[in-house]
Amino acid sequence: MSEERFGEFVLVRRHERGHVAELVLDRPKAMNAVSTEMARSIAGACAALGEDRDVRAVVLTSSHERAFCVGADLKERNSFTDADLVRQRPVARAAYTGVLELPVPAVAAVHGFALGGGCELALSCDVVVADRTAVMGLPEVSVGVIPGGGGTQLLPRRVGSARAAELIFTARRVEAGEAREIGLVDVLVDEGRDREEALALAARIAGNSPVGLRAAKRALRLGHGLDLPAGLEVEDAAWRSVAFSGDRAEGVAAFNEKRRPEWPGE
């Protein structure tokens, strides 16, 4: 396993077997509150992972024992002028869109507090694995703003518009059991097992064709919200991008030869 640090607060681990990369939120003294510097590092790490053709799945984890991420660094923002806030906005936004636009499947491993921007980082992933200590929520209206890392758009896509409205308007926190029931969490595991289970899921995903995985994610994301005929056109375009690939040829050959495929990744 190799490690690469992006700034002071973000660590990327590339697991040698399985083509899985782990993006670690590593600002434990602040419960991973997202400062300007940390936001810039998240965006940089995501850009590097997106360009790494050896990576087939990403797991977003936390180094803090009791928190995934508590959201924006409000202590930093308390010192901001209006001009500072305007300048920071594209930096902060790039962190969330960096996770959201990863071209490979992304899995969030959540334990403890995942609030505000922390919840939005999880929502930006394709699958959310959480342990029973997880507490999630979007409390932004309680401090005079709104979710600005994708929450108003991503939450209703997971839990429905009425449920999302109730959660955002009340700013209430949702514990793990309820989060699983309403679809905010996809996989609920025992306390302390979120990272292990998320990495295992990512390894299973990464065993599949890297060309197929990227195309499937692209079709899922681009087709969401379209009417069915338009969505099927998105799917057809994604299919055409893989149908004549080396991965497709290897996958069919491996199936017929009853062996594990050796994906060329092209």
HELIX and SHEET records of a PDB file:
HELIX    1   1 PRO A   28  ALA A   30  5                                   3    
HELIX    2   2 THR A   36  GLU A   51  1                                  16    
HELIX    3   3 LEU A   74  ASN A   78  1                                   5    
HELIX    4   4 ASP A   82  LEU A  100  1                                  19    
HELIX    5   5 GLY A  117  LEU A  123  1                                   7    
HELIX    6   6 GLU A  140  VAL A  143  5                                   4    
HELIX    7   7 GLY A  151  VAL A  159  1                                   9    
HELIX    8   8 SER A  161  THR A  170  1                                  10    
HELIX    9   9 ALA A  176  ILE A  182  1                                   7    
HELIX   10  10 ASP A  194  ALA A  206  1                                  13    
HELIX   11  11 PRO A  210  GLY A  223  1                                  14    
HELIX   12  12 LEU A  228  ALA A  243  1                                  16    
HELIX   13  13 GLY A  246  ASN A  256  1                                  11    
SHEET    1   A 7 SER A   2  PHE A   6  0                                        
SHEET    2   A 7 VAL A  10  HIS A  15 -1                                        
SHEET    3   A 7 VAL A  20  LEU A  25 -1                                        
SHEET    4   A 7 ALA A  57  SER A  62  1                                        
SHEET    5   A 7 ALA A 106  VAL A 110  1                                        
SHEET    6   A 7 VAL A 127  ASP A 131  1                                        
SHEET    7   A 7 VAL A 187  VAL A 189  1                                        
SHEET    1   B 4 ALA A  67  CYS A  69  0                                        
SHEET    2   B 4 PHE A 113  LEU A 115  1                                        
SHEET    3   B 4 VAL A 135  GLY A 137  1                                        
SHEET    4   B 4 VAL A 174  GLU A 175 -1                                        
END                                                                             
